[in-house]
């Protein structure tokens, strides 16, 4: 089932191997809806197609060719598998790689003249496991992932373009991203209080906005506050407000966060940072909607839904507060969805360039940021702790390090790599030097070496002048 207006791209032909091993179709109609995880290859970077990432190849047991004008790539979304354009680069051979599924792994073999590296090591053929990086030198970067053929949900509920932010600003086409997106829609359509779990930088506020947008309260406001900033001595005033002239003459009336959220949603981020004694102040209003403004003799009622978020475990909350947050949604970190990192980097750089035209002139071409394969490799293999915030910081360091042209990884992100015996020939070293116009530091980068000093040692060993 294709989305509205989706047409097969050039190069698509009947019988093309797709995610289901045959032509594009609706799995629900053919009874092939399958939740069995399978190994797949995700496209991370293509040299001559800078804005392209996230396309997927999930081979059958039959061999599938990857190369220029070779089909089989799809853009997977819930309920549909839209065929993607073949790779379009004269640098890529018509037959570059041969891939087939071998149980829960992928078998891959290099066919073209360009060397293939698996996790940085040159190989002619290999068996891939999830997390393995496949590199066709200076041309193509792929990641072995696990993917179920049928994602949850219905793509018609999510009108954003592939790889672009959805209506709530969330970016990602991985299975983990889609499960979080669909879960947010499910939670949004319920009316119970909810708890969002996730490490810092995983998008808890974006998810709260998505939950509110999918709810029946979406026409009313979403009131947001970081719970850690609620002063201990003023928590009742902040939450419940006060009547006029209380506690001092001339004090204006304040509705408080609860009153402001009446009819809508209150989002309290980092609720785990509130002491348990302060968490207890919420229990009554969560049960019945009843609360009192300071100085008011009569109780009030608020039709309010609470969405809370924390980067701690649910057990760290006061137990009776946690019990009232009946719906839960756990957000994946970037380490759980590495195939989304290139499109997230692109999105962040586009945002930076909108505010800084000089960055656009230095590092963009044709409206797309120019990210080197080395930078994408470094970003995808990085171990994240603050996730999207950390990714943005790494991109700023890459901007600082790169003068213009392609964005490169700063030195601290480059893993040292020794050349194995026989891996680099004299002919390849000479070709890299020619391409780099004799600049040894650039030639070393093209060859995947640590620095120009390592290149010099290799040149001496191989007798290259």
C-alpha positions in Angstrom: 0.0 0.0 0.0 1.6 3.2 -1.1 0.9 6.6 0.4 -1.2 9.1 -1.5 0.8 10.5 -4.5 3.7 8.0 -4.1 4.8 6.7 -7.4 7.5 4.1 -8.2 10.8 5.9 -8.9 12.9 5.5 -12.0 14.5 2.1 -12.2 11.6 0.4 -10.5 10.4 -2.7 -12.3 7.8 -5.5 -11.6 9.4 -8.3 -9.7 11.9 -6.0 -7.9 13.1 -7.4 -4.6 11.7 -5.2 -1.8 11.2 -5.5 1.9 8.9 -8.5 1.4 11.0 -10.1 -1.3 8.6 -9.2 -4.1 6.9 -6.2 -5.7 5.3 -3.4 -3.6 2.1 -4.5 -2.0 -0.1 -4.1 1.1 1.0 -6.8 3.6 -2.4 -6.8 5.3 -4.2 -7.7 2.0 -1.8 -10.6 1.3 -1.6 -11.9 4.8 2.1 -11.3 5.1 2.0 -8.9 8.1 5.1 -10.1 10.0 6.6 -9.0 13.3 9.6 -11.3 13.1 12.8 -9.2 13.3 15.2 -9.6 10.4 18.6 -8.3 9.5 18.6 -5.3 7.2 21.0 -2.7 5.7 20.3 1.0 6.4 21.8 3.6 4.1 23.7 6.2 6.3 25.6 8.2 3.7 26.1 8.4 -0.1 28.8 10.7 -1.4 26.8 12.2 -4.3 23.4 12.2 -2.6 24.1 14.3 0.6 20.5 14.6 1.8 19.8 10.8 1.5 19.7 8.5 4.5 17.3 6.0 6.1 16.6 4.0 3.0 16.4 0.3 3.8 17.3 -3.0 2.1 16.0 -6.2 3.8 17.1 -9.1 1.6 15.6 -12.5 1.3 17.6 -15.7 1.2 18.2 -14.8 -2.5 21.1 -12.6 -3.4 20.4 -9.0 -4.0 22.8 -6.6 -5.8 23.6 -3.1 -4.4 25.0 -0.7 -7.0 24.3 2.1 -9.4 20.8 1.8 -10.9 20.1 -1.4 -8.9 16.7 -1.5 -7.2 15.5 -2.9 -3.9 15.8 0.1 -1.6 12.6 1.0 0.2 11.4 3.8 2.6 9.7 1.9 5.3 6.8 3.4 7.2 3.8 1.9 9.1 1.6 0.0 6.6 3.6 0.9 3.5 6.9 0.1 1.8 7.5 2.8 -0.8 10.3 2.0 -3.3 13.2 4.4 -3.1 15.3 5.6 -6.1 18.3 3.5 -6.9 21.7 4.9 -6.0 22.7 7.6 -8.4 26.4 8.1 -8.6 29.0 7.5 -11.3 31.5 6.7 -8.4 29.4 3.6 -7.6 29.7 0.5 -9.8 26.6 -1.0 -11.3 27.4 -4.1 -9.2 29.1 -3.0 -5.9 27.9 -5.5 -3.3 26.0 -8.8 -3.2 23.8 -9.3 -0.1 21.7 -12.1 1.1 20.1 -13.2 4.3 21.6 -16.0 6.3 19.3 -16.7 9.2 19.5 -13.7 11.6 22.6 -12.4 9.8 23.5 -10.9 6.4 26.0 -12.3 4.0 27.8 -9.6 2.0 30.4 -9.8 -0.8 32.3 -7.0 -2.5 31.9 -7.0 -6.3 33.3 -3.6 -7.5 36.8 -2.3 -7.7 36.4 0.0 -4.6 37.5 -1.7 -1.4 34.9 -2.7 1.2 35.6 -2.3 4.9 33.6 -3.9 7.7 34.0 -1.9 10.9 37.1 -0.3 9.5 38.8 -3.5 8.3 39.2 -4.3 4.6 37.4 -7.5 3.6 36.2 -9.2 0.5 33.2 -10.8 2.1 31.8 -11.1 5.5 28.8 -12.1 7.7 27.2 -9.1 9.3 25.5 -8.7 12.6 23.4 -5.7 13.8 25.7 -2.8 14.5 28.3 -3.6 11.8 29.3 -0.7 9.6 29.9 -1.4 5.9 32.0 1.2 4.0 32.7 1.4 0.3 35.7 3.7 0.3 34.7 7.4 0.0 31.4 6.3 -1.7 28.9 4.6 0.6 28.3 3.9 4.3 25.8 1.3 5.4 24.7 0.0 8.8 23.4 -3.5 9.6 20.3 -3.2 11.7 17.4 -5.4 12.8 14.0 -4.5 11.5 10.5 -6.1 11.5 8.9 -6.0 8.0 5.7 -4.5 9.4 6.0 -1.4 11.6 3.1 -0.6 14.0 0.6 2.1 13.2 -0.7 3.6 9.9 1.4 6.0 7.9 -1.7 8.0 6.9 -1.8 9.2 10.5 1.6 10.8 10.1 1.7 13.1 7.0 5.3 14.3 7.4 7.8 13.5 4.5 10.3 10.7 5.0 13.2 11.9 7.1 11.7 15.2 8.0 10.3 16.3 11.4 6.8 15.1 12.2 4.1 17.5 13.4 5.6 17.5 16.9 9.2 18.0 15.7 10.3 14.4 16.3 12.9 13.2 13.7 13.5 9.5 12.9 12.4 6.6 10.7 13.9 3.7 12.7 11.7 1.1 14.2 12.5 2.5 17.7 11.4 6.0 16.6 8.2 4.7 15.1 7.3 2.7 18.1 7.7 5.8 20.3 5.7 7.9 17.8 2.9 5.4 17.7 2.9 5.0 21.5 2.6 8.7 21.9 -0.5 8.7 19.7 -2.0 5.9 21.7 -1.3 7.6 25.0 -2.6 10.9 23.6 -6.0 9.4 22.8 -6.5 8.2 26.3 -7.4 10.6 29.2 -5.4 9.1 32.0 -2.4 10.9 33.5 0.9 9.8 31.9 4.6 9.4 32.6 7.3 9.9 30.0 10.6 8.1 30.7 13.9 8.8 29.0 17.4 10.0 29.4 18.2 13.7 29.0 18.0 14.8 25.4 15.7 12.0 24.1 12.8 14.3 23.4 10.5 14.2 26.4 9.1 17.6 25.8 8.5 16.9 22.1 6.7 13.7 23.2 4.5 15.6 25.7 3.5 18.0 22.9 2.7 15.0 20.7 0.5 13.4 23.4 -1.3 16.7 23.9 -1.8 17.2 20.1 -3.3 13.7 19.8 -5.7 14.2 22.7 -9.2 15.6 22.9 -7.7 18.5 24.9 -5.6 19.7 21.9 -7.7 22.8 21.4 -6.9 23.9 24.9 -3.4 24.9 26.1 -0.4 22.9 27.1 1.2 24.4 30.2 4.8 23.4 30.6 7.1 23.8 33.6 10.3 22.2 34.8 9.3 20.7 38.2 12.9 21.1 39.5 12.4 24.8 39.4 9.4 24.9 41.7 10.6 26.6 44.9 10.0 24.4 48.0 8.5 27.2 50.0 6.2 28.4 47.2 5.1 25.1 45.6 1.5 25.5 46.6 1.4 29.1 45.2 3.0 27.9 42.0 0.7 24.9 41.5 -2.6 26.2 42.9 -2.3 30.0 42.7 -3.8 32.5 45.2 -6.7 34.8 45.6 -6.3 38.6 45.3 -4.7 40.3 48.3 -3.3 37.1 49.7 -0.9 36.7 51.4 -0.3 40.5 51.3 -2.6 43.5 50.4 -2.1 44.3 46.7 -1.0 40.8 45.7 -2.7 40.1 42.4 -4.8 37.0 41.8 -2.9 34.1 40.3 -4.6 31.0 38.8 -1.5 28.7 39.3 -0.3 26.0 37.0 -3.4 23.9 37.8 -5.8 26.7 37.0 -4.0 27.6 33.8 -4.2 24.0 32.6 -8.0 23.7 33.3 -9.5 22.0 30.2 -6.0 21.2 28.9 -2.7 19.5 29.8 -0.1 20.3 32.4 3.4 19.0 31.6 5.8 18.8 34.5 9.3 17.9 33.3 11.9 16.3 35.6 9.3 15.5 38.2 11.8 13.1 39.7 13.7 16.1 40.9 10.9 17.2 43.2 11.2 16.0 46.8 8.6 13.4 47.8 7.0 15.9 50.2 6.3 18.2 47.2 5.1 15.4 45.0 2.5 14.6 47.6 0.9 18.1 46.9 -0.4 16.8 43.6 -2.2 13.7 44.8 -5.6 15.2 45.6 -6.0 17.1 42.3 -4.9 14.1 40.3 -7.6 12.0 42.0 -10.6 14.3 41.9 -9.5 17.5 40.2 -10.2 19.4 43.4 -7.7 22.0 44.8 -7.7 25.3 46.7 -6.0 28.5 45.9 -4.1 30.0 48.7 -6.3 32.2 50.9 -9.5 30.8 49.3 -12.1 29.3 51.6 -13.8 27.3 48.9 -12.4 24.4 46.8 -12.2 24.6 43.1 -12.1 21.9 40.4 -9.8 21.7 37.4 -10.4 19.4 34.4 -6.7 18.9 33.9 -4.5 16.1 32.6 -1.0 15.7 33.9 1.9 14.5 31.8 5.1 14.1 33.8 8.6 13.3 32.7 11.7 12.0 34.3 15.1 10.7 33.4 15.0 8.5 36.6 13.3 5.2 37.0 9.6 5.2 38.0 10.6 3.6 41.3 12.3 6.9 42.2 9.0 8.7 42.4 6.8 8.8 45.4 4.9 5.5 45.1 1.4 6.9 45.3 2.2 9.6 42.7 3.7 6.9 40.4 0.5 4.8 40.8 -1.6 7.7 39.5 0.6 8.1 36.4 -1.1 5.1 34.8 0.2 5.4 31.2 3.9 5.1 30.5 6.0 5.8 27.4 9.7 5.1 27.3 11.8 7.0 24.8 14.7 5.4 23.0 18.1 7.1 23.1 20.3 7.6 20.0 22.3 4.5 20.9 19.1 2.5 20.2 18.4 4.1 16.9 21.8 4.9 15.2 20.3 4.8 11.7 18.4 8.0 12.6 21.6 10.0 13.5 22.4 11.1 9.9 19.0 12.6 9.4 19.0 14.1 12.8 22.4 15.7 12.1 21.0 17.1 8.8 17.9 18.5 10.6 20.1 20.2 13.3 22.4 21.7 10.7 19.5 23.0 8.6 18.3 24.7 11.8 21.7 26.2 12.5 22.0 27.5 9.0 18.6 29.3 9.1 20.1 31.4 11.9 23.6 31.7 10.5 23.9 32.2 6.8 27.7 32.1 7.0 27.5 28.4 8.0 25.3 27.8 5.0 27.9 29.4 2.7 30.8 27.4 4.3 29.3 23.9 4.6 26.2 23.6 2.4 25.8 22.9 -1.3 22.5 22.9 -3.1 20.7 23.5 0.2 22.1 20.4 1.8 24.8 20.2 4.5 28.0 18.5 3.4 28.9 15.9 5.9 32.0 13.7 5.3 31.7 9.9 5.6 34.3 10.1 8.4 32.0 12.4 10.4 28.9 10.2 9.9 30.9 7.2 10.9 32.1 8.9 14.1 28.6 10.2 15.0 27.0 6.8 14.5 29.6 4.9 16.6 29.7 7.5 19.4 28.2 6.4 22.7 25.6 9.1 23.7 24.6 10.1 27.2 22.7 13.3 26.5 21.6 12.3 23.0 20.3 15.0 20.8 21.9 17.7 22.9 25.2 15.9 22.7 24.8 15.4 19.0 24.3 19.1 18.5 27.4 19.7 20.5 29.5 17.3 18.4 28.3 19.1 15.3 29.4 22.4 16.7 32.9 20.9 17.3 33.0 19.6 13.8 32.1 23.1 12.6 34.9 24.6 14.7 37.4 22.0 13.3 36.4 22.2 9.6 37.4 25.4 7.8 34.9 24.9 4.8 33.6 22.3 2.5 32.8 19.0 4.1 32.3 18.8 7.8 34.9 16.5 9.3 35.2 14.9 12.7 37.4 16.7 15.2 40.5 14.9 16.3 39.1 13.7 19.6 36.4 11.8 17.6 38.8 10.0 15.4 39.6 6.5 16.5 43.3 5.5 15.9 43.6 3.0 13.2 46.6 1.0 12.2 47.0 -0.4 8.7 47.2 -4.1 8.5 49.8 -5.9 6.4 48.7 -6.0 2.8 45.7 -3.9 3.3 47.0 -0.9 1.3 48.9 -1.3 -1.9 51.5 1.1 -3.3 49.1 1.8 -6.2 46.3 2.8 -3.8 48.7 5.1 -1.9 49.8 6.8 -5.1 46.2 7.2 -6.2 45.3 8.9 -2.9 48.3 11.2 -3.1 47.3 12.2 -6.6 43.7 12.8 -5.6 44.9 14.9 -2.6 47.3 16.9 -4.9 50.2 15.6 -2.8 48.9 16.9 0.5 49.8 14.1 2.8 47.3 14.9 5.6 44.5 14.8 3.1 45.8 11.6 1.5 46.0 10.0 4.9 42.4 10.9 5.5 41.3 9.4 2.1 43.1 6.2 3.0 41.6 6.0 6.5 44.9 6.5 8.3 45.4 8.3 11.6 47.7 11.1 10.3 50.3 12.1 7.8 53.1 10.5 9.9 51.5 7.1 9.6 51.2 7.7 5.9 54.9 8.6 5.7 55.9 5.3 7.4 53.7 3.4 5.0 55.1 5.2 2.0 58.6 4.3 3.2 57.6 0.7 3.7 56.0 0.4 0.2 58.7 2.4 -1.5 56.4 5.2 -2.6 58.2 8.5 -3.3 
